[in-house]
Amino acid sequence: MFRYTHPSSAGRGLFSAWLVVLVVGATLAQEPTQQRPRRVAGSDSSSPQPNQTPNGEEVDEGDVLRVETRLVSVPTVVTTRNGRPIANLKLENFRVFEDGKPQTLTNLGTAQAPFEIALVLDTSGSTRADVALIRQAANSFIDALRPGDRVAIVAFNTHDAGSNKIAVVDVLSRLTEDRKQLRNAIESLGSSNGTPFYDALEQVATEVFEAEPREEVRGRRAIVALTDGVDSTSESDFATARSALMTKDLACYFVQVNTEDFVEDRILKDCQDDGRLSLSAKQLERYRAIFLKGAGPDYVAEFCQMGPFERMQISRDLYNLARREMDALAKTTGGRNFTAATLRDARAAFALVANEIGMQYSLGYYPSNKARDGKFRTIRVEVRGTPEQTQVRAREGYYAPKG
């Protein structure tokens, strides 16, 4: 997102709505001492026996087994070819492969289990009418969730820092089932003069989901974001934010709002025009680092020194980059992207997100590859024993711990 720099433009800016709802994800819970996985009905053939490790290694009675392995959780959605969700699947219906090798499933979280969700609302530069639409969409999302689901509300705001105003991330409500508390948090939404998108992703992972998940929500945490995805003010960067999200195994859902035409029209205006938008210094530096790797730091010019075509090209490149980043996060973590042509379409998009979350399974296994090499490992999920042909969408992989 971009920001206004003219002091009279605070009420008329670009909207870059963000909603990050963290609910489900793959949770890697490190266990210094190996614990027995909980059993699931009908899963005796898949679960390790009492005198075996999750990988089938026999141990003597009385031995204390210490392993350096982590439970990998895989959020999974199973539908018919026509898109109808398939419920009541059991552990034996699933097969999971890591880097092509079959794994022993030990956990199954069904679609009836609760979720934990972080809902992040970005109202940077938006008008009062925009904020009202965001509130409506957020409240409708909460209405669509089920008893037992817990939600956190995260938003952007503007803080005074001496003579400067800076955009910050505000956690308006911690994870809670209290719908009244959540509605009060949504009602308190403010606006910001920038978009700390990456900072928000990182803060959700490290602060909102700081604690290890309870057993009933293991593998069922997610982030849902209503946004155009263009960061303008973060101290963090995409790589850092992505690492934080994947460490916490959060499934990422994005409702992508199209603000590109709105922004392009305003960044082409004269710098004396009250309605213009500017590219921030951090955006220009990021653009140089990613798209002009051979250029020195002196390349980054002041916004008003740029010609209209240069401004337009930078804006388009940043939007395309944001879309690629959101696509990559959703695909890798087992989430999904939805589009909203305008903010008025966000309510319907949130209904689709809530429906998607409500039919998700979570599979758990201890990987047979215990190497702590920090490498990316691919995951493939297959479903068998169903009366109809199925379509499966699941987390595509994870980074192994390192060191």
C-alpha positions in Angstrom: 0.0 0.0 0.0 1.0 3.6 -0.4 0.5 6.6 1.8 -0.5 10.2 1.7 2.1 12.8 2.5 0.0 15.9 2.3 -1.4 16.9 5.7 -4.8 17.7 4.4 -5.3 14.3 2.7 -5.7 12.2 5.9 -9.4 11.5 5.2 -9.2 10.6 1.5 -6.4 8.1 1.0 -5.9 4.8 -0.5 -7.5 2.0 1.3 -5.4 -1.1 1.7 -7.5 -3.3 3.8 -5.8 -6.0 5.8 -7.3 -8.8 7.5 -5.1 -11.4 8.8 -6.9 -14.2 10.3 -4.8 -16.8 11.8 -6.4 -19.9 12.5 -5.0 -23.0 11.3 -1.6 -24.0 10.2 0.8 -26.7 10.5 2.2 -26.7 14.0 5.7 -28.0 14.7 5.7 -28.6 18.4 9.1 -29.6 19.6 9.1 -32.3 22.2 12.4 -32.9 24.1 11.1 -36.2 25.4 9.0 -38.3 23.1 5.3 -38.4 24.1 2.8 -40.9 22.9 0.6 -39.5 20.2 -3.1 -39.4 21.0 -5.1 -42.2 19.3 -7.9 -41.5 16.9 -10.8 -43.9 16.4 -10.1 -46.3 13.6 -6.4 -45.5 13.5 -4.9 -48.5 15.2 -3.2 -49.7 12.1 -1.5 -46.4 11.5 -0.5 -45.5 15.1 2.8 -46.8 16.6 2.5 -49.5 19.2 3.2 -48.7 22.8 6.7 -50.1 22.5 7.6 -48.3 19.3 8.6 -44.8 18.4 6.5 -43.0 15.8 8.9 -44.4 13.2 8.6 -48.0 14.3 11.8 -48.2 16.3 11.5 -50.8 19.2 12.5 -49.7 22.7 12.8 -51.7 25.9 10.4 -51.2 28.8 11.6 -48.5 31.2 13.8 -46.8 28.6 13.6 -43.0 28.4 13.5 -42.2 24.7 14.8 -38.8 23.7 14.4 -37.7 20.1 15.0 -34.5 18.2 11.9 -34.6 16.0 8.8 -32.5 15.7 5.2 -33.1 14.9 4.4 -31.8 11.5 0.8 -30.8 11.1 -0.8 -30.6 7.6 -4.0 -28.6 7.1 -6.0 -30.4 4.4 -9.3 -29.8 2.6 -11.0 -32.7 0.7 -13.8 -32.1 -1.7 -15.6 -34.0 -4.5 -14.8 -33.0 -8.1 -17.7 -30.6 -7.9 -16.3 -28.9 -4.9 -18.6 -30.4 -2.2 -16.7 -30.9 1.1 -16.3 -34.6 2.2 -16.9 -35.0 5.9 -16.3 -37.9 8.4 -13.0 -39.1 7.0 -10.8 -41.2 9.3 -7.1 -41.4 9.7 -6.9 -44.5 7.5 -8.4 -42.5 4.6 -5.3 -40.4 4.3 -1.7 -41.1 3.2 1.0 -38.5 3.5 4.4 -38.4 1.7 7.4 -36.3 2.6 9.8 -35.9 -0.3 8.1 -38.9 -1.9 8.5 -41.1 1.2 5.4 -42.4 3.0 5.0 -41.2 6.6 3.2 -42.7 9.6 0.2 -40.6 10.5 -0.4 -40.3 14.3 -2.9 -37.4 14.6 -6.1 -36.4 12.9 -7.9 -33.1 13.7 -11.4 -33.3 12.2 -13.5 -30.5 10.7 -15.4 -30.3 14.0 -12.4 -29.3 16.1 -12.0 -25.6 17.0 -9.8 -23.0 15.3 -7.7 -20.1 16.4 -7.7 -17.2 14.0 -6.0 -13.8 13.9 -8.0 -11.2 12.0 -5.9 -8.3 10.9 -7.7 -5.2 9.6 -5.7 -2.6 7.7 -7.5 0.7 7.2 -4.5 2.7 6.2 -5.5 5.8 4.3 -9.1 4.7 4.0 -12.2 7.0 4.3 -14.8 6.6 6.9 -17.1 4.8 4.5 -14.3 2.3 3.9 -13.8 1.7 7.6 -17.6 1.1 7.9 -17.4 -1.6 5.2 -14.4 -3.2 6.8 -16.3 -3.4 10.1 -19.3 -5.0 8.4 -17.1 -7.6 6.7 -15.2 -8.4 9.9 -18.4 -8.8 11.9 -19.9 -11.0 9.3 -16.8 -13.2 9.4 -17.1 -13.6 13.2 -20.8 -14.5 12.8 -19.8 -17.3 10.4 -17.4 -18.9 12.9 -18.5 -21.7 15.3 -18.7 -21.9 19.1 -15.2 -22.7 20.4 -13.3 -20.9 17.7 -11.1 -18.2 19.1 -10.2 -15.0 17.3 -7.7 -12.2 17.7 -8.2 -8.7 16.1 -5.1 -7.0 14.7 -5.1 -3.6 13.0 -3.0 -0.7 11.8 -2.9 2.7 13.5 -1.0 6.0 13.5 1.2 6.9 16.5 2.9 10.3 17.1 6.6 10.0 17.3 7.8 13.5 18.0 7.3 15.6 14.9 6.6 12.4 12.8 3.6 10.2 12.5 4.3 6.5 12.0 2.2 3.5 11.1 2.1 0.8 13.7 0.5 -2.6 14.3 -2.0 -2.8 17.1 -3.3 -6.0 18.7 -6.8 -4.8 19.6 -7.9 -8.1 21.1 -6.1 -11.3 22.1 -7.4 -14.7 21.2 -10.9 -15.1 22.7 -14.3 -16.7 22.2 -16.0 -13.6 23.6 -17.9 -12.2 20.6 -18.8 -9.0 22.5 -15.1 -8.3 23.1 -14.3 -8.9 19.4 -17.1 -6.6 18.3 -15.8 -3.9 20.6 -12.3 -4.3 19.1 -13.7 -4.0 15.6 -15.6 -0.9 16.5 -12.4 0.7 17.8 -10.7 0.5 14.4 -8.6 3.6 13.5 -6.6 4.4 10.4 -2.9 4.7 9.6 -0.7 6.7 7.3 1.1 3.6 6.0 0.9 -0.2 5.6 3.2 -2.2 7.9 2.1 -5.4 6.3 5.3 -7.5 6.9 5.5 -6.2 10.5 1.9 -7.4 11.0 2.6 -10.9 9.7 5.6 -11.2 11.9 3.8 -9.8 15.0 0.9 -12.2 14.6 3.3 -15.1 14.5 5.5 -14.0 17.4 3.0 -12.3 19.7 -0.5 -13.5 19.0 0.6 -17.1 18.6 3.5 -17.0 20.9 2.3 -19.9 23.1 2.3 -23.5 21.9 -1.2 -24.6 20.7 -3.5 -26.5 22.9 -4.0 -30.1 21.8 -7.5 -29.6 20.4 -6.2 -26.8 18.0 -2.9 -28.3 17.0 -2.6 -27.8 13.3 -5.7 -25.6 13.2 -4.4 -22.1 13.3 -4.6 -19.6 10.5 -4.1 -16.0 9.3 -6.6 -14.4 7.0 -5.8 -11.0 5.4 -8.0 -8.6 3.5 -5.4 -6.5 1.6 -3.8 -5.4 -1.6 -0.6 -6.8 -0.2 1.7 -3.8 -0.9 3.8 -2.9 2.1 5.0 0.7 2.5 6.4 1.1 6.0 7.6 -2.1 7.6 10.8 -2.5 9.4 10.6 -6.2 8.7 10.8 -7.8 5.2 8.9 -10.6 3.4 11.5 -13.3 4.1 11.5 -12.6 7.8 7.7 -12.5 8.0 7.4 -15.8 6.0 9.9 -17.5 8.2 8.0 -16.5 11.3 4.7 -17.7 9.9 6.1 -21.0 8.8 7.9 -21.6 12.1 4.4 -21.3 13.8 2.8 -23.4 11.0 0.1 -20.9 10.3 -2.2 -21.4 7.2 -2.4 -18.1 5.3 -5.7 -16.9 3.8 -5.7 -13.7 1.8 -8.7 -11.7 0.5 -7.0 -9.7 -2.2 -8.7 -6.3 -2.8 -7.9 -4.6 -6.1 -6.7 -1.1 -5.4 -4.2 -0.8 -8.2 -6.2 1.5 -10.5 -7.1 3.8 -7.6 -3.4 4.1 -6.6 -2.1 4.5 -10.1 -4.4 7.4 -10.8 -3.2 9.3 -7.7 0.6 8.6 -7.9 0.5 10.3 -11.4 -0.8 13.5 -9.9 1.4 16.6 -9.4 3.1 16.7 -6.1 1.2 19.9 -5.2 -2.1 18.1 -5.6 -3.8 17.3 -2.3 -5.2 14.1 -3.7 -1.9 12.5 -4.8 -0.2 9.5 -3.2 3.5 9.0 -2.8 5.8 6.0 -3.0 7.5 5.8 0.4 11.3 5.8 0.9 11.1 2.2 2.1 9.1 1.2 -1.0 11.7 2.8 -3.3 14.6 1.2 -1.5 12.9 -2.2 -1.6 12.2 -1.7 -5.3 15.9 -1.0 -5.9 17.0 -4.0 -4.0 14.7 -6.4 -5.7 14.3 -5.1 -9.3 17.5 -3.1 -9.8 20.1 -5.2 -8.1 22.9 -3.6 -10.0 22.0 -0.1 -9.0 23.7 1.6 -6.1 21.9 3.1 -3.2 22.1 6.6 -4.8 19.6 5.4 -7.3 16.7 5.9 -4.9 15.3 9.3 -5.7 12.7 11.5 -4.1 9.2 10.7 -5.3 8.6 14.1 -6.8 11.8 13.9 -8.8 10.4 10.9 -10.7 8.6 11.1 -14.0 5.0 9.7 -14.3 6.0 6.6 -16.3 8.7 5.7 -13.7 6.2 6.0 -10.9 3.6 3.9 -12.8 6.1 1.1 -13.5 7.3 0.9 -9.9 3.7 0.8 -8.7 2.8 -2.0 -11.1 5.9 -4.0 -10.2 5.2 -3.7 -6.5 1.6 -4.9 -7.0 2.7 -7.9 -9.0 5.3 -8.8 -6.4 2.7 -8.6 -3.6 0.4 -10.9 -5.5 3.2 -13.4 -6.0 4.2 -13.3 -2.3 0.6 -13.9 -1.2 0.2 -16.7 -3.6 3.4 -18.3 -2.4 2.4 -18.0 1.3 -1.1 -19.5 0.7 0.2 -22.3 -1.4 3.0 -23.4 0.9 1.1 -23.2 4.1 -2.1 -24.9 3.0 -4.2 -21.7 2.9 -5.9 -20.1 -0.1 -6.4 -16.8 -1.9 -9.7 -15.1 -2.6 -10.3 -12.0 -4.6 -12.6 -9.0 -4.0 -12.9 -6.5 -6.8 -14.0 -3.8 -4.4 -14.2 -3.5 -0.6 -18.0 -4.1 -0.9 -17.2 -7.7 -2.1 -15.1 -8.4 1.0 -18.1 -9.7 3.0 -18.8 -12.4 0.5 -15.1 -13.3 0.3 -15.0 -13.7 4.1 -17.9 -16.1 4.0 -15.9 -18.3 1.6 -12.9 -18.1 3.9 -15.1 -19.2 6.9 -16.5 -22.0 4.9 -13.1 -23.2 3.9 -11.8 -23.1 7.4 -14.9 -25.0 8.7 -14.2 -28.0 6.5 -10.5 -28.4 7.1 -8.8 -31.5 8.5 -5.4 -31.4 10.2 -3.1 -34.4 9.8 -0.1 -35.0 12.0 3.1 -37.1 11.7 6.6 -37.3 13.0 8.9 -37.1 9.9 11.1 -40.1 9.3 13.9 -37.7 8.1 15.3 -36.3 11.3 18.1 -34.3 9.7 18.1 -30.7 11.1 19.4 -29.2 7.9 17.0 -26.3 7.4 16.0 -27.6 4.0 12.5 -27.4 2.4 10.6 -30.7 2.4 7.7 -31.3 0.1 4.4 -32.8 1.4 1.9 -34.7 -0.7 -1.5 -35.9 0.7 -3.6 -38.7 -0.9 -7.1 -39.8 0.0 -8.4 -43.3 -0.4 -11.5 -45.4 0.4 -14.1 -42.7 -0.6 -17.1 -43.5 -2.7 -16.4 -40.5 -5.0 -13.4 -39.1 -6.7 -11.8 -36.5 -4.6 -9.8 -33.3 -4.9 -7.2 -32.6 -2.1 -5.6 -29.3 -1.2 -3.0 -29.4 1.5 0.1 -27.7 2.8 2.8 -28.2 0.2 5.8 -28.4 2.5 7.8 -26.9 5.4 11.4 -26.0 6.3 13.1 -28.5 8.6 14.7 -27.0 11.8 18.3 -26.1 11.5 21.2 -26.8 13.9 
